[in-house]
Amino acid sequence: MHILSRFIVLVAFVPAFLPHAGAAELPIAQDLINQMSQASRQLNYDGVFIYRRGQQLEAMRLIHKAGAAGEYERLVSLTGAAREIIRDNESVTCIFSDDKAVMVEKSRPDQFLAGLLPEPVELISQYYSFSVTGEDRIAGRHSWIVNISPKDAHRYGYQLWIDKDSHLLLKSQLKNKSGLLLEQIMFTQLSVLDAIGEELLQPSISGANYTWHRGETVEQAEGEAKNKWRVGWMPEGFALRHYERQAISTSKAMVDHLMFTDGLAMVSIFIEKNNSQPESAAGASNVGGVNTFARFANGYQVTAVGEVPELTVRKMANSVVAVD
């Protein structure tokens, strides 16, 4: 037998004959998620992860720096066309080598990967249930497995692998109500560092001779957004988190962007003037766990996008009305 095959057989079957250690007392799931949320924001780390969405599979590198000055993040694609996203407290810069384009927009806290985690988790306990289901080993690190299950059909479920040592998220899965895997992120390498050098946060793509697009945003208070547009239906627990008017860089047309969240799942609704009303552009589409639904009404295009079931984005988009 080839030496590699013998090694695989040894790794796969020997543990079945070894005595099992006594079962450790399981921690509280909500405590683990709160610790994960804090660690993701407060620690310095550099890791490589695999991202699977539908039939798409990508490898990416994430560098995160935290300190008194705030958070800094650099996300680098390691497969396909060279792309980088650099975020700080002021701006988010997206560099696309295939299009030879750079997009710069104002940064928001929820754009950081760490900002997608609920804190404190008790705020969403009305809409999700939590449990610790076991232990595993990811990227050479021992982890707890935490299940987050929705209490209704308008949200997805999550399974998280949380590092026992650093409390960082090592792996996550997004699943529908049937348990079908929709998206997965898994670190294959992760280092927690005392400090992150400034050179690690600098783009490797210069952007010279690229076309630069700078987003024009006119932010308004939530009350102003509610006075102009009303979303007549949303899942219980969802609320308007952010509203802004954005200028599309190509046409300079203004788009209203309303972002809703229950503290974990997010849905964005985009509303723009569109008198052509192409029927072929209306309807639903899906990539992995991201569902999109668009409709046309009274000269406007309303598009809802989110990591929620198609039913949710459809009902939210269909409930949008203008307020006189």
Sequence and secondary structure as in RCSB ss.txt:
>XXXX:A:sequence
MHILSRFIVLVAFVPAFLPHAGAAELPIAQDLINQMSQASRQLNYDGVFIYRRGQQLEAMRLIHKAGAAGEYERL
VSLTGAAREIIRDNESVTCIFSDDKAVMVEKSRPDQFLAGLLPEPVELISQYYSFSVTGEDRIAGRHSWIVNISP
KDAHRYGYQLWIDKDSHLLLKSQLKNKSGLLLEQIMFTQLSVLDAIGEELLQPSISGANYTWHRGETVEQAEGEA
KNKWRVGWMPEGFALRHYERQAISTSKAMVDHLMFTDGLAMVSIFIEKNNSQPESAAGASNVGGVNTFARFANGY
QVTAVGEVPELTVRKMANSVVAVD
>XXXX:A:secstr
  HHHHHHHHHHHGGGGS          HHHHHHHHHHHHHH EEEEEEEEEETTEEEEEEEEEEEETTEEEEEE
EE SSS EEEEE SSEEEEEETTTTEEEEEE  GGGSGGGGS SSGGGGTTTEEEEEEEEEEETTEEEEEEEEEE
SSTTS EEEEEEETTT  EEEEEEE TT  EEEEEEEEEEEEES   GGGGS SS  TT EEEE EEEE  HHHH
HHHEEE    TT EEEEEEEEE TTT  EEEEEEEESSS EEEEEEEE SS  GGG EEEEETTEEEEEEEETTE
EEEEEESS HHHHHHHHHTEEE  
